[in-house]
């Protein structure tokens, strides 16, 4: 979900967190529901607001207030919307780091 230069910076961010958070497992081994808060805090630290919102049929994602869905596509679950939002945030960050 995090790639390229953004991944290098994310790993540095993880190493700054209290070590007892990841005492039993590495970050990637935790379920996505447990990773969400770390991803949100990481992107917050970069000044990027990643958010999703409930619509009638599902969820849409936003980054810095701009919709990340195309043609009104709605994700079935909160996790799907967040996954796509994090992928888009990763792409934006890697574009900035080039």
Rosetta silent file (secondary structure, phi, psi, omega in degrees, C-alpha in Angstrom):
SEQUENCE: XXXXXXXXXXXXXXXXXXXXXXXXXXXXXXXXXXXXXXXXXXXXXXXXXXXXXXXXXXXXXXXXXXXXXXXXXXXXXXXXXXXXXXXXXXXXXXXXXX
SCORE:     score description
SCORE:     0.000 S_00000001
   1 L     0.000  -29.513  175.785    0.000    0.000    0.000 S_00000001
   2 L  -116.497  128.980 -172.105    2.973    2.308    0.546 S_00000001
   3 L  -131.208  171.211  171.452    5.644    2.247   -2.134 S_00000001
   4 H    56.716 -143.011 -178.577    8.800    3.939   -3.380 S_00000001
   5 H   -65.970  -30.058  176.750   10.329    6.871   -1.527 S_00000001
   6 H   -62.804  -35.944  178.277    7.169    7.269    0.493 S_00000001
   7 H   -64.515  -41.218  178.016    7.739    3.747    1.883 S_00000001
   8 H   -59.409  -43.865 -179.429   11.250    4.706    3.013 S_00000001
   9 H   -69.777  -35.929  178.074    9.848    7.716    4.861 S_00000001
  10 H   -64.077  -41.519  178.331    7.002    5.637    6.330 S_00000001
  11 H   -61.465  -41.707  176.142    9.495    3.113    7.737 S_00000001
  12 H   -61.168  -40.803  177.672   11.388    5.973    9.404 S_00000001
  13 H   -60.726  -45.167  179.823    8.071    7.161   10.848 S_00000001
  14 H   -60.453  -38.714 -178.330    7.342    3.670   12.236 S_00000001
  15 H   -68.383  -18.593  178.192   10.759    3.533   13.927 S_00000001
  16 H   -84.120  -15.006  179.278    9.945    6.750   15.800 S_00000001
  17 L   -73.792  155.995  176.697    6.822    5.204   17.359 S_00000001
  18 L   -55.534  132.554 -173.621    7.066    3.572   20.800 S_00000001
  19 H   -64.986  -24.876 -178.334    8.546    0.116   20.273 S_00000001
  20 H   -68.959  -16.580  177.122    5.972   -1.634   22.449 S_00000001
  21 H   -62.321  -38.153 -175.435    3.302   -0.921   19.804 S_00000001
  22 H  -114.779   34.476 -175.507    4.934   -3.455   17.496 S_00000001
  23 L   -65.243  -44.671 -173.829    6.405   -5.742   20.115 S_00000001
  24 L   -88.931  -29.179 -176.783    4.719   -8.982   19.037 S_00000001
  25 L  -140.680  158.541  171.499    4.416   -8.529   15.294 S_00000001
  26 L   -76.333  159.743 -175.193    5.771   -6.357   12.574 S_00000001
  27 H   -52.060  -45.605 -176.432    3.391   -3.659   11.370 S_00000001
  28 H   -66.430  -15.619 -179.994    2.422   -5.505    8.177 S_00000001
  29 H   -85.940  -13.197  178.060    1.290   -8.574   10.096 S_00000001
  30 L   -76.168  150.995  175.998   -1.454   -6.700   11.929 S_00000001
  31 L   -61.196  150.594 -177.957   -4.954   -6.723   10.427 S_00000001
  32 H   -54.019  -37.775 -179.752   -5.731   -3.712    8.249 S_00000001
  33 H   -58.840  -28.678  178.850   -8.258   -2.452   10.819 S_00000001
  34 H   -86.160  -21.460  179.603   -5.363   -2.091   13.275 S_00000001
  35 H   -81.907  -23.843 -173.079   -3.101   -0.402   10.706 S_00000001
  36 H   -52.391  -48.033 -177.605   -5.602    2.320    9.774 S_00000001
  37 H   -61.330  -37.147  179.123   -4.769    4.616   12.690 S_00000001
  38 H   -68.196  -43.920  177.062   -1.042    4.475   11.952 S_00000001
  39 H   -60.431  -45.048  179.740   -1.615    5.303    8.273 S_00000001
  40 H   -61.783  -43.821  179.383   -3.899    8.195    9.218 S_00000001
  41 H   -64.459  -39.732  178.607   -1.375    9.546   11.743 S_00000001
  42 H   -61.376  -51.168 -179.061    1.446    9.215    9.196 S_00000001
  43 H   -67.471  -33.218  173.125   -0.402   11.136    6.489 S_00000001
  44 H   -59.096  -41.172 -178.935   -1.540   13.709    9.078 S_00000001
  45 H   -65.044  -20.726  177.531    2.136   14.256    9.941 S_00000001
  46 L   -93.314    0.419 -179.060    2.715   15.074    6.258 S_00000001
  47 L    80.911   21.221 -178.620   -0.161   17.554    6.238 S_00000001
  48 L  -111.124  121.053  179.608   -2.399   15.297    4.169 S_00000001
  49 L   -92.539  110.044  177.128   -5.996   14.784    5.322 S_00000001
  50 E  -103.098  127.026 -173.843   -7.216   11.324    4.297 S_00000001
  51 E  -147.943  158.528  170.241  -10.888   10.816    4.980 S_00000001
  52 E  -132.340  158.657  177.950  -13.901    8.810    3.903 S_00000001
  53 E  -140.963  148.474 -177.162  -17.553    9.593    4.192 S_00000001
  54 E   -80.167  132.743  170.867  -20.728    7.539    4.179 S_00000001
  55 E  -120.573  175.779 -172.123  -23.100    7.947    1.273 S_00000001
  56 L   -53.467  -43.463 -175.222  -26.418    6.186    0.735 S_00000001
  57 L  -100.679   -1.657 -178.044  -24.976    3.062   -0.931 S_00000001
  58 E   168.454 -134.650 -174.954  -21.518    2.872    0.636 S_00000001
  59 E  -133.410  145.263  172.418  -18.419    5.021    1.168 S_00000001
  60 E  -120.133  153.511  179.426  -16.447    7.590   -0.800 S_00000001
  61 E  -107.651  155.104  177.170  -12.896    8.719   -0.057 S_00000001
  62 E  -138.618  145.732  170.871  -11.362   12.196    0.139 S_00000001
  63 E  -128.887  122.553 -176.362   -7.827   13.549    0.304 S_00000001
  64 L    50.108   39.242  175.827   -7.457   17.170    1.374 S_00000001
  65 L    83.580   -4.547 -179.470  -11.159   17.655    0.709 S_00000001
  66 E  -102.166  134.407 -178.858  -11.070   16.373   -2.887 S_00000001
  67 E   -65.153  137.971  177.939  -13.004   13.249   -3.824 S_00000001
  68 L  -100.240   -2.768  179.331  -10.827   10.315   -4.899 S_00000001
  69 L   -85.052  148.265  178.816  -13.671    8.449   -6.502 S_00000001
  70 L  -108.068  136.668  176.746  -14.141    8.649  -10.238 S_00000001
  71 L    56.671   32.790  176.326  -17.553    8.969  -11.858 S_00000001
  72 L    71.838   17.205  179.848  -19.252    8.739   -8.491 S_00000001
  73 L   -61.642  136.089 -178.305  -17.980    5.223   -7.786 S_00000001
  74 L  -118.023  135.548  178.612  -18.832    4.138   -4.269 S_00000001
  75 E   -85.912  142.558 -176.099  -16.928    1.514   -2.281 S_00000001
  76 L   -67.000  -32.817 -176.237  -18.947   -1.206   -0.577 S_00000001
  77 L  -131.194  161.445  177.004  -17.100   -1.012    2.716 S_00000001
  78 H   -59.549  -42.693 -178.957  -15.228    1.465    4.844 S_00000001
  79 H   -63.880  -38.971  177.198  -12.045   -0.627    4.509 S_00000001
  80 H   -63.677  -42.450  179.208  -12.247   -0.606    0.696 S_00000001
  81 H   -64.929  -42.833  178.514  -12.647    3.165    0.669 S_00000001
  82 H   -66.684  -39.854  177.965   -9.733    3.633    3.079 S_00000001
  83 H   -58.490  -47.402  179.526   -7.533    1.230    1.104 S_00000001
  84 H   -65.448  -39.479  178.533   -8.132    3.228   -2.070 S_00000001
  85 H   -61.922  -42.250  178.981   -7.617    6.512   -0.222 S_00000001
  86 H   -67.520  -36.393  176.395   -4.260    5.307    1.125 S_00000001
  87 H   -63.313  -42.843  179.345   -3.206    4.139   -2.358 S_00000001
  88 H   -67.868  -38.998  177.375   -4.041    7.557   -3.781 S_00000001
  89 H   -63.119  -40.583  177.319   -2.235    9.308   -0.916 S_00000001
  90 H   -60.676  -44.807  179.573    0.825    7.131   -1.592 S_00000001
  91 H   -61.468  -46.102  179.272    0.739    8.085   -5.275 S_00000001
  92 H   -61.038  -43.222 -179.714    0.462   11.803   -4.441 S_00000001
  93 H   -65.658  -44.481  179.240    3.342   11.606   -1.949 S_00000001
  94 H   -63.584  -36.442  176.211    5.603    9.690   -4.347 S_00000001
  95 H   -62.642  -39.354  177.787    4.859   12.261   -7.067 S_00000001
  96 H   -66.173  -34.445 -173.900    5.935   15.004   -4.632 S_00000001
  97 H   -83.418   -4.940 -178.860    9.143   13.167   -3.711 S_00000001
  98 L   -67.027    0.000    0.000   10.399   12.740   -7.297 S_00000001
